[in-house]
Amino acid sequence: MPNVEIEIGGRSFEVACKEGEEAYLQAAARALDAEASSLVSQIGRLPEARMLLMAGLMLADRTASMEERLAAAEAKLAETEAELAEMAAAPPPPPERVEIPVIPQSVSDSLAELAARSEALAARVDDKLGETGA
């Protein structure tokens, strides 16, 4: 078991930990040191046991608050996932009906007749222009 030297509130401690857990121990010690240093700067010198107790309680309070926020976020996520699952299971909406207006046959016939007359008139104009030598 490796021993790791940590500093909390300006005091050094040697702590044993399992192999490979040194980084976790040092990270936890930094968090505890931040709380202890805050206490020392506000209150001044404290007995070691009291400093460690108060710093631990401050961290526990922060942890409890974060656990509450995490639980609320997980509940919200579960609710959102349930809504998404419900939406995915719902049948798709019916296809939208699109109506295209149809031109009545009588209008089509009238337009065809007008086109034929226009072509005949254009042919007559061409013939007249051809006769005059223009």
MARMARVO-884927 format. One line per field, with one value per residue: residue number from 0; z, x, y of N, C-alpha, C, CB in turn. Coordinates in Angstrom, 1 decimal. Each point is the difference from the previous one (the first is absolute). Glycine has a CB too. Layout:
<pts>
resi = [NUM | ...]
n.zz = [Z | ...]
n.xx = [X | ...]
n.yy = [Y | ...]
ca.zz = [Z | ...]
ca.xx = [X | ...]
ca.yy = [Y | ...]
c.zz = [Z | ...]
c.xx = [X | ...]
c.yy = [Y | ...]
cb.zz = [Z | ...]
cb.xx = [X | ...]
cb.yy = [Y | ...]
</pts>
This chain:
<pts>
resi = [0 | 1 | 2 | 3 | 4 | 5 | 6 | 7 | 8 | 9 | 10 | 11 | 12 | 13 | 14 | 15 | 16 | 17 | 18 | 19 | 20 | 21 | 22 | 23 | 24 | 25 | 26 | 27 | 28 | 29 | 30 | 31 | 32 | 33 | 34 | 35 | 36 | 37 | 38 | 39 | 40 | 41 | 42 | 43 | 44 | 45 | 46 | 47 | 48 | 49 | 50 | 51 | 52 | 53 | 54 | 55 | 56 | 57 | 58 | 59 | 60 | 61 | 62 | 63 | 64 | 65 | 66 | 67 | 68 | 69 | 70 | 71 | 72 | 73 | 74 | 75 | 76 | 77 | 78 | 79 | 80 | 81 | 82 | 83 | 84 | 85 | 86 | 87 | 88 | 89 | 90 | 91 | 92 | 93 | 94 | 95 | 96 | 97 | 98 | 99 | 100 | 101 | 102 | 103 | 104 | 105 | 106 | 107 | 108 | 109 | 110 | 111 | 112 | 113 | 114 | 115 | 116 | 117 | 118 | 119 | 120 | 121 | 122 | 123 | 124 | 125 | 126 | 127 | 128 | 129 | 130 | 131 | 132 | 133]
n.zz = [0.0 | -2.2 | 2.9 | -1.8 | 1.7 | 0.1 | 0.6 | 1.9 | 0.2 | -1.5 | 0.2 | -1.9 | 0.1 | -0.6 | -1.6 | 0.0 | -2.9 | -0.6 | -1.3 | -1.3 | 2.5 | -1.0 | -1.5 | 2.4 | 2.1 | -1.6 | -0.3 | 3.1 | 0.6 | -1.8 | 1.7 | 2.8 | -1.0 | -0.7 | 2.9 | 1.3 | -1.5 | 0.9 | 3.0 | -0.1 | -1.1 | 2.4 | 2.5 | -0.5 | 0.0 | -0.5 | 2.4 | -2.7 | 0.8 | -1.2 | -2.9 | -0.5 | 0.9 | -2.1 | -2.5 | 0.4 | 0.1 | -2.8 | -1.5 | 1.1 | -1.3 | -2.8 | 0.0 | 0.6 | -2.6 | -2.0 | 1.0 | -0.8 | -2.9 | -0.5 | 0.7 | -2.1 | -2.3 | 0.5 | -0.2 | -2.7 | -1.3 | 0.6 | -1.5 | -2.7 | -0.1 | 0.1 | -2.4 | -1.8 | 0.5 | -0.9 | -2.8 | -0.8 | 0.4 | -2.1 | -2.4 | -1.5 | 0.7 | -1.7 | -2.1 | 0.6 | -1.6 | -2.1 | -1.1 | -2.6 | -0.2 | -2.0 | -2.0 | 0.4 | -2.2 | -0.2 | 0.4 | -2.1 | -2.2 | 0.3 | -0.4 | -2.7 | -1.2 | 0.6 | -1.5 | -2.6 | -0.2 | 0.2 | -2.5 | -1.8 | 0.6 | -0.8 | -2.9 | -0.7 | 0.7 | -2.0 | -2.4 | 0.3 | -0.1 | -2.7 | -1.5 | 0.7 | -1.2 | 3.5]
n.xx = [0.8 | 1.7 | 0.4 | -1.9 | 2.1 | -3.4 | 1.1 | -2.8 | 0.6 | 3.3 | 0.0 | 2.2 | -2.4 | 2.4 | -3.0 | 1.1 | -1.2 | -0.3 | 2.8 | -1.3 | -0.5 | 2.7 | -2.4 | -2.1 | 1.9 | 0.4 | -3.2 | -0.4 | 2.3 | -1.4 | -2.7 | 1.5 | 1.6 | -2.7 | -1.1 | 2.7 | 0.3 | -2.9 | 0.8 | 2.5 | -1.5 | -2.2 | 1.8 | 3.0 | 1.2 | -2.6 | 1.4 | 1.4 | -2.9 | -1.0 | 1.3 | -1.5 | -2.9 | -0.1 | 1.0 | -2.3 | -2.3 | 1.0 | -0.2 | -2.9 | -1.1 | 1.1 | -1.3 | -2.9 | 0.1 | 0.7 | -2.4 | -2.1 | 1.1 | -0.1 | -3.0 | -0.7 | 1.6 | -1.5 | -2.9 | 0.7 | 0.9 | -2.7 | -1.7 | 1.6 | -0.4 | -3.1 | 0.0 | 1.6 | -2.0 | -2.5 | 1.3 | 0.6 | -3.1 | -1.3 | -1.0 | 2.2 | -2.1 | -2.0 | 2.4 | -0.6 | -2.8 | 2.2 | -3.2 | 2.0 | -2.5 | -0.7 | 0.6 | -3.4 | 1.0 | -0.8 | 3.1 | 1.0 | -2.0 | 1.0 | 3.1 | -0.6 | -1.5 | 2.4 | 2.0 | -1.7 | -0.2 | 3.2 | 0.6 | -2.0 | 1.4 | 2.9 | -1.0 | -1.1 | 2.8 | 1.6 | -2.0 | 0.5 | 3.1 | -0.1 | -1.5 | 2.2 | 2.7 | 0.0]
n.yy = [-1.2 | 2.1 | 1.2 | 2.1 | 2.0 | 0.9 | 2.9 | -0.4 | 3.4 | 0.6 | -3.5 | -1.5 | -2.2 | -2.1 | -0.8 | -3.1 | 0.5 | -3.0 | 0.1 | 2.9 | 2.3 | 2.0 | 1.4 | -0.4 | 1.4 | 2.6 | 0.5 | -0.1 | 2.1 | 2.3 | -0.2 | 0.4 | 2.5 | 1.6 | -0.3 | 0.8 | 2.8 | 0.9 | -0.4 | 1.7 | 2.6 | 0.0 | -0.4 | 1.1 | -2.5 | -2.1 | -1.6 | -1.2 | -0.4 | 2.7 | -0.4 | -2.7 | 1.0 | 2.3 | -1.6 | -2.2 | 2.1 | 1.3 | -2.8 | -0.6 | 2.7 | -0.8 | -2.9 | 1.0 | 1.9 | -2.4 | -1.9 | 2.2 | 0.3 | -3.2 | -0.2 | 2.3 | -1.5 | -2.8 | 1.4 | 1.3 | -2.7 | -1.4 | 2.3 | -0.3 | -3.2 | 0.4 | 2.0 | -2.0 | -2.4 | 1.7 | 0.7 | -3.0 | -1.0 | 2.3 | -2.0 | 1.8 | 2.3 | -1.8 | 0.4 | 3.0 | -1.1 | 1.5 | 0.8 | 0.0 | 2.4 | -2.5 | 2.7 | -0.8 | -2.1 | 3.1 | 0.9 | -2.1 | 1.1 | 3.0 | -0.8 | -1.5 | 2.5 | 2.0 | -1.9 | 0.1 | 3.2 | 0.3 | -1.9 | 1.6 | 2.8 | -1.0 | -0.9 | 2.9 | 1.3 | -1.9 | 0.8 | 3.1 | -0.3 | -1.7 | 2.4 | 2.3 | -1.8 | 0.0]
ca.zz = [0.0 | 0.0 | 0.9 | -0.8 | 0.9 | -0.4 | 0.9 | 0.2 | 1.0 | 0.4 | 0.8 | -0.8 | 0.5 | -0.8 | -0.1 | -0.8 | -0.9 | -0.8 | -1.3 | -1.1 | 0.5 | 0.5 | -0.6 | 0.6 | 1.3 | -0.1 | -0.4 | 1.2 | 0.9 | -0.5 | 0.4 | 1.4 | 0.3 | -0.4 | 1.1 | 1.3 | -0.2 | 0.2 | 1.4 | 0.6 | -0.4 | 0.7 | 1.4 | 0.6 | 0.3 | 0.7 | 0.3 | -1.2 | -0.1 | -0.3 | -1.4 | -0.9 | 0.1 | -0.6 | -1.4 | -0.5 | 0.0 | -1.1 | -1.2 | 0.0 | -0.3 | -1.4 | -0.6 | 0.1 | -0.9 | -1.4 | -0.2 | -0.2 | -1.4 | -0.9 | 0.0 | -0.8 | -1.5 | -0.5 | -0.1 | -1.2 | -1.1 | -0.1 | -0.5 | -1.4 | -0.8 | 0.0 | -1.0 | -1.3 | -0.3 | -0.3 | -1.3 | -0.9 | -0.1 | -0.5 | -1.4 | -0.8 | -0.3 | -1.4 | -1.0 | -0.3 | -1.3 | -0.8 | -1.2 | -1.2 | -0.8 | -1.4 | -1.0 | -0.7 | -1.4 | -0.9 | 0.0 | -0.8 | -1.4 | -0.4 | -0.2 | -1.2 | -1.2 | -0.1 | -0.5 | -1.4 | -0.7 | 0.0 | -1.0 | -1.3 | -0.2 | -0.2 | -1.3 | -1.0 | 0.0 | -0.7 | -1.5 | -0.4 | 0.0 | -1.1 | -1.3 | -0.2 | -0.2 | 1.1]
ca.xx = [-0.8 | 0.8 | -0.3 | 0.0 | 0.0 | -0.9 | 0.0 | -1.3 | 0.0 | 1.3 | 0.6 | 0.3 | -0.5 | 0.4 | -1.2 | 0.2 | -1.2 | 0.2 | 0.8 | -0.7 | -1.0 | 0.7 | -0.6 | -1.3 | 0.3 | 0.5 | -1.1 | -0.9 | 0.8 | 0.0 | -1.3 | -0.1 | 0.9 | -0.6 | -0.9 | 0.8 | 0.6 | -1.1 | -0.3 | 1.2 | 0.1 | -1.1 | -0.1 | 1.4 | 0.5 | -0.9 | 0.5 | 0.0 | -1.2 | -1.1 | 0.2 | -0.3 | -1.4 | -0.8 | 0.3 | -0.7 | -1.5 | -0.3 | 0.0 | -1.2 | -1.1 | 0.1 | -0.3 | -1.5 | -0.6 | 0.2 | -0.8 | -1.4 | -0.1 | 0.2 | -1.3 | -1.0 | 0.3 | -0.3 | -1.4 | -0.4 | 0.5 | -0.9 | -1.2 | 0.2 | 0.1 | -1.4 | -0.8 | 0.6 | -0.4 | -1.4 | -0.1 | 0.5 | -1.0 | -1.2 | -0.1 | 0.3 | -1.2 | -0.4 | 0.6 | -0.8 | -0.6 | 0.3 | -0.9 | 0.5 | -1.2 | -0.1 | -0.6 | -1.1 | 0.2 | -0.5 | 1.0 | 1.1 | -0.4 | 0.0 | 1.4 | 0.5 | -0.6 | 0.7 | 1.4 | -0.1 | -0.3 | 1.2 | 0.9 | -0.6 | 0.2 | 1.4 | 0.3 | -0.5 | 0.8 | 1.2 | -0.3 | -0.2 | 1.3 | 0.7 | -0.6 | 0.3 | 1.4 | 0.6]
ca.yy = [1.2 | 1.2 | 1.1 | 1.2 | 1.2 | 1.0 | 1.2 | 0.5 | 1.1 | 0.3 | -1.1 | -1.2 | -1.3 | -1.1 | -0.9 | -1.2 | -0.3 | -1.1 | 0.3 | 0.6 | 1.0 | 1.2 | 1.2 | 0.2 | 0.4 | 1.4 | 0.9 | 0.2 | 0.8 | 1.4 | 0.5 | 0.2 | 1.1 | 1.3 | 0.3 | 0.3 | 1.2 | 1.0 | 0.1 | 0.6 | 1.4 | 0.7 | -0.2 | -0.1 | -1.3 | -0.9 | -1.3 | -0.8 | -0.8 | 0.9 | 0.5 | -1.1 | -0.2 | 1.0 | -0.1 | -1.2 | 0.4 | 0.9 | -0.8 | -0.9 | 0.8 | 0.3 | -1.3 | -0.2 | 1.0 | -0.4 | -1.2 | 0.4 | 0.5 | -1.1 | -0.7 | 0.8 | -0.1 | -1.4 | -0.1 | 0.7 | -0.8 | -1.2 | 0.5 | 0.3 | -1.2 | -0.7 | 0.8 | -0.4 | -1.4 | 0.1 | 0.7 | -1.0 | -1.0 | 0.5 | -0.2 | 1.3 | 0.7 | -0.4 | 0.9 | 1.2 | -0.1 | 1.2 | 0.0 | 0.8 | 0.3 | -0.6 | 0.9 | -0.6 | -0.4 | 1.1 | 1.1 | -0.5 | 0.1 | 1.4 | 0.4 | -0.6 | 0.7 | 1.3 | -0.2 | -0.4 | 1.2 | 0.9 | -0.5 | 0.2 | 1.4 | 0.2 | -0.5 | 0.9 | 1.2 | -0.4 | -0.1 | 1.4 | 0.6 | -0.6 | 0.5 | 1.4 | 0.1 | 0.7]
c.zz = [0.0 | 1.0 | -0.9 | 1.1 | -0.5 | 0.9 | 0.0 | 1.0 | 0.4 | 0.8 | -0.9 | 0.7 | -0.9 | 0.1 | -0.9 | -0.8 | -0.9 | -1.3 | -1.1 | 0.4 | 0.5 | -0.6 | 0.6 | 1.4 | 0.0 | -0.5 | 1.2 | 1.0 | -0.4 | 0.3 | 1.5 | 0.4 | -0.4 | 1.1 | 1.3 | -0.1 | 0.2 | 1.4 | 0.8 | -0.3 | 0.7 | 1.5 | 0.7 | 0.4 | 0.8 | 0.4 | -1.2 | -0.2 | -0.4 | -1.4 | -0.9 | 0.1 | -0.8 | -1.5 | -0.6 | 0.0 | -1.2 | -1.3 | -0.1 | -0.4 | -1.5 | -0.8 | 0.0 | -1.0 | -1.4 | -0.2 | -0.2 | -1.4 | -1.0 | -0.1 | -0.8 | -1.5 | -0.5 | -0.1 | -1.3 | -1.3 | -0.2 | -0.5 | -1.5 | -0.8 | -0.1 | -1.1 | -1.4 | -0.4 | -0.4 | -1.4 | -1.1 | -0.3 | -0.6 | -1.5 | -0.7 | -0.3 | -1.4 | -1.0 | -0.4 | -1.4 | -0.8 | -1.3 | -1.0 | -0.8 | -1.5 | -0.9 | -0.7 | -1.5 | -1.0 | -0.2 | -0.9 | -1.5 | -0.6 | -0.3 | -1.3 | -1.3 | -0.2 | -0.6 | -1.5 | -0.9 | -0.1 | -1.0 | -1.4 | -0.4 | -0.3 | -1.4 | -1.1 | -0.1 | -0.8 | -1.6 | -0.6 | -0.2 | -1.2 | -1.4 | -0.3 | -0.2 | 1.1 | 0.6]
c.xx = [0.9 | -0.5 | 0.1 | 0.0 | -0.9 | 0.0 | -1.4 | 0.0 | 1.4 | 0.7 | 0.2 | -0.4 | 0.6 | -1.1 | 0.3 | -1.3 | 0.4 | 0.8 | -1.0 | -1.0 | 0.6 | -0.6 | -1.3 | 0.2 | 0.5 | -1.1 | -0.9 | 0.7 | -0.1 | -1.4 | -0.1 | 0.9 | -0.6 | -1.0 | 0.7 | 0.7 | -0.9 | -0.3 | 1.1 | 0.1 | -1.1 | 0.1 | 1.4 | 0.4 | -1.0 | 0.7 | -0.2 | -1.3 | -1.2 | 0.0 | -0.4 | -1.5 | -0.8 | 0.2 | -0.8 | -1.5 | -0.3 | 0.0 | -1.2 | -1.2 | -0.1 | -0.4 | -1.5 | -0.8 | 0.1 | -0.8 | -1.4 | -0.2 | 0.1 | -1.3 | -1.1 | 0.2 | -0.3 | -1.5 | -0.5 | 0.4 | -1.0 | -1.4 | 0.1 | 0.2 | -1.3 | -0.8 | 0.5 | -0.5 | -1.5 | -0.2 | 0.5 | -1.0 | -1.3 | -0.1 | 0.2 | -1.3 | -0.5 | 0.6 | -0.9 | -0.6 | 0.2 | -0.9 | 0.6 | -1.2 | 0.2 | -0.7 | -1.2 | 0.3 | -0.4 | 1.0 | 1.2 | -0.4 | 0.0 | 1.4 | 0.5 | -0.6 | 0.7 | 1.4 | -0.1 | -0.3 | 1.2 | 1.0 | -0.5 | 0.2 | 1.4 | 0.4 | -0.5 | 0.8 | 1.3 | -0.2 | -0.1 | 1.3 | 0.9 | -0.4 | 0.5 | 1.5 | 0.8 | 1.1]
c.yy = [1.2 | 1.0 | 1.3 | 1.1 | 1.0 | 1.2 | 0.5 | 1.1 | 0.4 | -1.1 | -1.2 | -1.2 | -1.0 | -1.0 | -1.1 | -0.2 | -1.2 | 0.4 | 0.5 | 1.0 | 1.3 | 1.3 | 0.4 | 0.6 | 1.5 | 0.9 | 0.2 | 0.9 | 1.5 | 0.6 | 0.3 | 1.2 | 1.4 | 0.4 | 0.4 | 1.4 | 1.2 | 0.3 | 0.7 | 1.5 | 0.8 | 0.0 | 0.2 | -1.4 | -0.8 | -1.3 | -0.9 | -0.8 | 0.8 | 0.5 | -1.1 | -0.3 | 1.0 | 0.0 | -1.2 | 0.2 | 0.9 | -0.8 | -0.9 | 0.8 | 0.3 | -1.3 | -0.3 | 0.9 | -0.5 | -1.3 | 0.3 | 0.6 | -1.1 | -0.8 | 0.7 | -0.1 | -1.3 | -0.2 | 0.7 | -0.7 | -1.2 | 0.5 | 0.3 | -1.3 | -0.7 | 0.8 | -0.4 | -1.4 | 0.0 | 0.6 | -1.0 | -1.1 | 0.4 | -0.2 | 1.3 | 0.7 | -0.4 | 0.9 | 1.1 | -0.1 | 1.3 | -0.1 | 0.9 | 0.4 | -0.5 | 1.0 | -0.7 | -0.3 | 1.1 | 1.1 | -0.5 | 0.0 | 1.4 | 0.5 | -0.6 | 0.6 | 1.3 | -0.2 | -0.3 | 1.3 | 1.0 | -0.5 | 0.2 | 1.5 | 0.4 | -0.5 | 0.9 | 1.3 | -0.3 | -0.1 | 1.4 | 0.7 | -0.6 | 0.5 | 1.4 | 0.1 | 0.6 | -0.8]
cb.zz = [1.2 | -2.4 | 2.1 | -2.0 | 0.7 | -1.0 | -0.6 | -0.6 | 0.7 | 0.0 | 2.1 | -1.0 | 1.1 | 0.4 | 0.4 | 1.7 | -0.1 | 0.8 | 0.7 | -1.2 | 0.7 | 0.2 | -2.1 | -1.3 | 0.7 | -0.6 | -2.3 | -0.4 | 0.5 | -1.9 | -2.0 | 0.4 | -0.4 | -2.4 | -1.0 | 0.3 | -1.5 | -2.2 | -0.2 | -0.1 | -2.2 | -1.9 | -0.3 | 0.8 | 0.1 | -1.4 | 2.5 | 0.3 | 1.8 | 2.4 | 0.7 | 0.3 | 2.3 | 2.0 | 0.3 | 0.9 | 2.5 | 1.3 | 0.1 | 1.8 | 2.2 | 0.4 | 0.6 | 2.5 | 1.6 | 0.0 | 1.5 | 2.4 | 0.8 | 0.5 | 2.3 | 2.0 | 0.3 | 1.1 | 2.5 | 1.3 | 0.4 | 1.9 | 2.3 | 0.6 | 0.9 | 2.4 | 1.6 | 0.4 | 1.6 | 2.5 | 1.0 | 0.7 | 2.0 | 1.8 | 0.3 | -0.9 | 1.4 | 0.9 | -0.9 | 1.5 | 0.9 | 0.9 | 1.4 | 0.0 | 1.5 | 0.9 | -0.3 | 1.7 | 0.6 | 0.7 | 2.3 | 1.9 | 0.5 | 1.3 | 2.5 | 1.3 | 0.5 | 1.9 | 2.2 | 0.7 | 0.9 | 2.4 | 1.6 | 0.3 | 1.5 | 2.5 | 0.9 | 0.5 | 2.3 | 2.1 | 0.4 | 1.1 | 2.5 | 1.4 | 0.3 | 1.4 | -2.4 | 0.4]
cb.xx = [-1.9 | 0.5 | 0.9 | -1.3 | 2.4 | -1.5 | 2.3 | -1.0 | -2.3 | -0.6 | -1.1 | 1.9 | -2.1 | 2.5 | -1.5 | 1.5 | -0.7 | -2.1 | 1.7 | 0.3 | -1.4 | 2.1 | 1.2 | -1.0 | 0.5 | 2.3 | 0.1 | -1.0 | 1.5 | 1.6 | -1.0 | -0.4 | 1.9 | 0.3 | -1.7 | 0.3 | 1.7 | -0.9 | -1.3 | 1.2 | 1.0 | -1.4 | -2.0 | -0.3 | 2.3 | -1.9 | -0.4 | 2.4 | 0.9 | -0.1 | 1.9 | 2.3 | 0.4 | 0.2 | 2.3 | 1.8 | -0.1 | 1.1 | 2.5 | 1.0 | 0.1 | 1.8 | 2.3 | 0.3 | 0.5 | 2.3 | 1.6 | -0.2 | 1.0 | 2.4 | 0.7 | -0.3 | 1.8 | 2.1 | -0.2 | 0.3 | 2.4 | 1.2 | -0.6 | 1.1 | 2.3 | 0.1 | -0.3 | 2.0 | 1.7 | -0.6 | 0.4 | 2.4 | 1.0 | -0.1 | -1.6 | 2.1 | 0.7 | -2.2 | 1.2 | 1.5 | -1.7 | 2.4 | -2.0 | 2.3 | -0.4 | 0.0 | 2.2 | -1.6 | -0.3 | -2.4 | -0.6 | 0.7 | -1.5 | -2.1 | 0.3 | 0.2 | -2.2 | -1.3 | 0.7 | -0.8 | -2.4 | -0.4 | 0.7 | -1.7 | -1.9 | 0.4 | -0.1 | -2.3 | -1.0 | 0.8 | -1.2 | -2.2 | -0.1 | 0.2 | -2.0 | -1.9 | -0.5 | -2.0]
cb.yy = [-1.2 | -0.4 | -1.2 | -1.0 | -0.4 | -1.8 | 0.6 | -2.2 | -0.7 | 2.4 | 0.8 | 1.2 | 0.9 | 0.4 | 1.9 | -1.1 | 2.5 | -1.1 | -1.8 | -2.1 | -1.9 | -1.4 | -0.6 | -1.9 | -2.3 | -0.9 | -0.9 | -2.3 | -2.0 | -0.6 | -1.3 | -2.4 | -1.6 | -0.6 | -1.6 | -2.5 | -1.1 | -0.7 | -2.1 | -2.2 | -0.6 | -0.7 | -1.5 | 2.4 | 0.9 | 0.9 | 0.3 | -0.2 | -1.5 | 0.7 | 1.5 | -1.0 | -1.0 | 1.4 | 1.1 | -1.4 | -0.3 | 1.9 | 0.0 | -1.4 | 1.1 | 1.8 | -0.8 | -0.7 | 1.9 | 1.0 | -1.2 | 0.5 | 2.2 | -0.1 | -1.0 | 1.6 | 1.7 | -0.8 | -0.1 | 2.1 | 0.7 | -1.2 | 1.0 | 2.2 | -0.3 | -0.7 | 1.9 | 1.5 | -0.9 | 0.3 | 2.2 | 0.6 | -1.0 | 1.7 | -1.9 | -1.0 | 1.9 | -0.9 | -1.9 | 1.4 | -1.6 | 0.2 | -0.5 | -1.1 | 2.1 | -2.4 | 1.3 | 1.1 | -2.4 | -0.6 | 0.8 | -1.5 | -2.0 | 0.4 | 0.2 | -2.1 | -1.2 | 0.9 | -0.9 | -2.4 | -0.3 | 0.6 | -1.7 | -1.9 | 0.4 | -0.2 | -2.3 | -0.9 | 0.8 | -1.3 | -2.2 | 0.1 | 0.4 | -2.0 | -1.5 | 0.7 | 0.1 | 1.1]
</pts>
